[in-house]
């Protein structure tokens, strides 16, 4: 079972969009996938057309020491081969994690049933922050996927992620893929920023093909559909990310 996190401590870079499209793309390829929504806005549910009324148990219930739930009770069948684990009580989860002395094992305990449920991939959509919840996620996962908006501030911010990992004493080798996102091919700024990003990681082969800013991607999310269900042309934007992720060692 491969454990992945889509992470950037900067907001507005498209983490949830990439998490959902990646998870459903892997599911369509025949893999059994668990998408864990650890973003405080719970956007994955919205993008998959799952309303809050359709679930009662969430990630919080897995760590509720009074009435702990099993993973199978908390997941929602979102698509064929794709289960969603939503979250709730984000601030309470954060408080609970602040009391945890061993953050390096807490996510493993919470999701211990995932392997027994035969998931091939666990994909975690992270909140855009540096904090205890993301600390725990970064300890848990095997690999990190980092979406980067093609603007100067976002590219410079990648350095902060490496510093964050260093503070946690986590090897930066966990960063397996940098995804240039929201590229506007009409502007020189996007092209120049893509070049800067490629230069920064020259020789590492961890930068995917860029994902362009497309109305169809936004429309699909607003309608609770993935891009594979919505637009035949736009879905090709995510093929390189899928190819690279499925080839992770």
KAMO-V953347 format. One record per residue. N is the residue number from 1. NEAR is the number of other C-alpha atoms within 12 Angstrom. Layout:
# KAMO-V953347
N & NEAR
N & NEAR
This chain:
# KAMO-V953347
1 & 26
2 & 29
3 & 36
4 & 37
5 & 45
6 & 49
7 & 50
8 & 43
9 & 34
10 & 28
11 & 24
12 & 24
13 & 35
14 & 42
15 & 43
16 & 43
17 & 44
18 & 49
19 & 50
20 & 48
21 & 44
22 & 47
23 & 51
24 & 41
25 & 38
26 & 38
27 & 32
28 & 22
29 & 22
30 & 18
31 & 27
32 & 31
33 & 42
34 & 47
35 & 52
36 & 47
37 & 45
38 & 44
39 & 41
40 & 28
41 & 24
42 & 35
43 & 35
44 & 46
45 & 43
46 & 29
47 & 36
48 & 39
49 & 25
50 & 27
51 & 20
52 & 20
53 & 12
54 & 18
55 & 22
56 & 20
57 & 28
58 & 35
59 & 41
60 & 38
61 & 31
62 & 33
63 & 33
64 & 21
65 & 12
66 & 9
67 & 11
68 & 19
69 & 23
70 & 25
71 & 31
72 & 28
73 & 23
74 & 33
75 & 36
76 & 35
77 & 26
78 & 33
79 & 31
80 & 20
81 & 27
82 & 35
83 & 40
84 & 50
85 & 44
86 & 45
87 & 38
88 & 30
89 & 24
90 & 27
91 & 19
92 & 20
93 & 32
94 & 29
95 & 17
96 & 24
97 & 28
98 & 19
99 & 14
100 & 19
101 & 12
102 & 18
103 & 26
104 & 24
105 & 21
106 & 29
107 & 34
108 & 25
109 & 22
110 & 33
111 & 38
112 & 23
113 & 23
114 & 32
115 & 22
116 & 13
117 & 22
118 & 20
119 & 29
120 & 27
121 & 39
122 & 46
123 & 50
124 & 49
125 & 49
126 & 49
127 & 38
128 & 27
129 & 24
130 & 25
131 & 24
132 & 32
133 & 39
134 & 40
135 & 37
136 & 35
137 & 43
138 & 47
139 & 32
140 & 31
141 & 37
142 & 29
143 & 35
144 & 41
145 & 44
146 & 45
147 & 48
148 & 45
149 & 37
150 & 38
151 & 30
152 & 20
153 & 19
154 & 31
155 & 34
156 & 20
157 & 24
158 & 33
159 & 23
160 & 22
161 & 36
162 & 25
163 & 17
164 & 26
165 & 29
166 & 18
167 & 17
168 & 22
169 & 16
170 & 25
171 & 21
172 & 26
173 & 19
174 & 30
175 & 34
176 & 32
177 & 36
178 & 41
179 & 48
180 & 42
181 & 39
182 & 35
183 & 30
184 & 23
185 & 19
186 & 12
187 & 16
188 & 14
189 & 18
190 & 28
191 & 24
192 & 20
193 & 29
194 & 36
195 & 23
196 & 23
197 & 37
198 & 25
199 & 16
200 & 19
201 & 22
202 & 13
203 & 10
204 & 16
205 & 18
206 & 32
207 & 32
208 & 30
209 & 29
210 & 35
211 & 35
212 & 31
213 & 25
214 & 23
215 & 16
216 & 24
217 & 36
218 & 26
219 & 20
220 & 27
221 & 32
222 & 22
223 & 20
224 & 27
225 & 29
226 & 40
227 & 36
228 & 31
229 & 24
230 & 23
231 & 21
232 & 16
233 & 16
234 & 24
235 & 28
236 & 25
237 & 32
238 & 36
239 & 29
240 & 25
241 & 36
242 & 31
243 & 19
244 & 24
245 & 36
246 & 27
247 & 14
248 & 22
249 & 12
